[in-house]
Amino acid sequence: MGRGRQKAKHTKVARELKYFSPNTDYNALERELTGSQHDDYSDEASKWAEYAAEDDDTYVTGDEQREQRA
């Protein structure tokens, strides 16, 4: 099968996707964008805060680890 048929199929699909306009639920979109009063991120952050405080963000190479052990 040649490239022409494959390209025609891709063009057809692309055109359908380009001009397809689904019904948009603007109320649901507004709810999603405004969010709720309850912040989920702060709950997660507070739950794991004790572990984050212990982490050291510096990178130690293998040579430096050997020197620290000696």
Contacts in CASP RR format, 6 or more apart in sequence:
PFRMAT RR
TARGET T0000
AUTHOR 0000-0000-0000
METHOD contacts of the structure
MODEL  1
MGRGRQKAKHTKVARELKYFSPNTDYNALERELTGSQHDDYSDEASKWAE
YAAEDDDTYVTGDEQREQRA
45 52 0 8 1.000
60 68 0 8 1.000
END
